[in-house]
Amino acid sequence: MADSSTNSWYPTAAYLYVLHLDRHALAWEYLRRHPDYQQDWLRRIRRPQAAQRWGLRLLEDPALDAREAHPIWFPDHHSVQLYPDADPLPDAVLFRLWNLPGQKHLIHDGKRLVLWVRWPGGCLRFALASGLADGMAYVYAIRFSAMSGACAQALIVELNKLALVDDAVPIAAVRPRPTLSALQELHTLQALDATRAGASLREVAEGLFGVDAVVADWHADSALRARVRRLVRRGEVLMRGGYRRLAQLAALPLA
């Protein structure tokens, strides 16, 4: 039997970044693994309208993981919209692009300019109005009717966090202990990659939980085997449309 430890999916350390992704970034991780999406990316010049089929404004390179990709979901209920302040106060805060802390990335999606700002422990997307210029007083808007109150409050919390972050790059960022749900996403993505690479359920279990755990509890009715089977099935479901729930997009109509 071939040594599975030499496969790219085997080292769990390669998936640790997944533990700190938000739901939109997780949605991208599942979508980018879809073989049909990968084919649409390769044919993107001849099929420019393919993006909306996947819930995106623009196709994004599936070779990029969530640390490098900047997918813009369509419709995007979770971007903060920035507009020029029509009646600014004397002490109004001015829009200073390069004074914003964290990593910045500008994308034009064919309709608007979108600014991504990432800092340790947070990420925000801003849709910039066409009349907004550097140095202008501004106001922000959140499309409250398109999301729950809890989601809107979460956006406000992220905005407050951004206001407290300075522009210094920390030597190390302290992150909270990963939740059980975050660990489940890591295992799901690793199991999905393993099965797509042709690994058996037992090989998947060895990669995720170790050879000793498999030796101790691997038989037809074992809890470990059932757990791995559920992870594999969950990954397939999320890749083949379930990611839309993570991105809070409408489900596709049944054929």
Residue pairs with C-beta under 8 A, 6 or more apart in sequence:
4 10
4 199
4 203
4 206
4 207
5 11
5 207
7 194
7 197
7 199
7 207
8 14
8 193
8 197
9 190
9 193
9 194
9 197
9 199
9 207
10 194
10 207
12 186
12 190
12 207
12 208
15 186
15 189
15 190
16 186
17 65
17 66
17 67
18 26
18 29
18 66
18 182
18 185
18 186
18 189
19 178
19 182
19 183
19 185
19 186
20 121
20 175
20 178
20 182
21 29
21 66
21 182
21 185
22 123
23 246
23 247
23 248
24 71
24 73
24 78
24 246
24 247
24 248
25 66
25 123
26 66
26 185
26 243
26 246
27 73
27 243
27 244
27 246
27 247
28 60
28 66
28 69
28 71
28 243
28 247
29 65
29 66
29 185
29 189
30 189
30 192
30 235
30 238
30 239
30 242
30 243
30 246
31 37
31 54
31 55
31 62
31 71
31 239
31 243
32 38
32 60
32 62
32 63
32 64
32 65
32 69
33 62
33 189
33 192
33 193
33 196
33 239
34 54
34 239
34 240
37 54
37 62
38 62
40 47
40 50
40 53
40 54
40 59
41 59
41 60
41 61
41 62
43 50
44 50
44 59
50 59
51 57
51 58
51 59
51 74
52 74
55 73
55 74
55 244
55 247
55 249
56 71
56 72
56 73
56 74
57 72
57 73
57 74
57 76
57 109
57 110
57 111
58 72
58 107
58 109
58 110
60 69
60 70
60 71
61 69
70 105
70 107
70 116
72 107
72 109
72 114
72 125
73 247
73 249
74 249
75 146
75 249
76 125
76 127
77 143
77 146
77 147
77 151
77 248
78 125
78 147
78 151
78 155
78 248
79 114
79 125
79 126
79 127
80 124
80 125
80 126
80 127
80 140
80 141
80 142
80 155
80 159
81 126
81 127
81 129
81 140
81 141
81 142
81 143
82 95
82 126
82 127
82 128
82 129
82 132
82 138
82 139
82 140
82 141
83 129
83 131
83 132
83 138
83 139
83 140
83 141
84 129
84 131
84 132
84 133
84 136
84 137
84 138
84 139
85 92
85 136
85 137
85 138
85 139
88 137
89 137
92 137
93 137
93 138
94 135
94 136
94 137
94 138
95 132
95 133
95 134
95 135
95 136
95 137
95 138
96 134
96 135
97 104
97 115
97 134
98 104
98 134
99 167
100 117
100 162
101 117
101 119
101 162
101 165
101 166
101 167
102 117
102 118
102 119
102 120
102 122
102 162
102 165
102 167
103 116
103 117
103 118
103 119
104 115
104 116
104 117
105 115
105 116
105 118
106 113
106 114
106 115
106 116
107 113
107 114
107 116
108 114
112 127
112 128
112 130
113 127
113 128
113 130
114 125
114 126
114 127
114 128
115 125
115 126
115 128
116 123
116 124
116 125
116 126
117 123
117 124
117 125
117 126
117 162
119 162
119 165
120 170
120 173
120 175
121 161
121 173
121 175
122 158
122 161
122 162
122 165
123 158
124 155
124 158
124 159
124 162
126 140
132 138
140 159
142 152
142 155
142 156
144 152
147 248
151 248
184 231
187 208
187 231
188 231
188 234
188 235
188 238
189 235
190 204
190 207
190 208
191 204
191 208
191 228
191 231
191 232
191 235
192 232
192 235
192 236
192 238
192 239
194 203
194 204
194 207
195 204
195 232
195 235
195 236
199 207
201 225
201 228
201 229
201 232
202 214
202 218
204 228
204 231
204 232
205 213
205 214
205 218
205 224
205 225
205 228
206 214
208 228
208 231
209 224
213 224
214 224
217 223
217 224
218 224
218 225
219 225
238 246
241 251
241 252
244 250
244 251
244 252
245 251
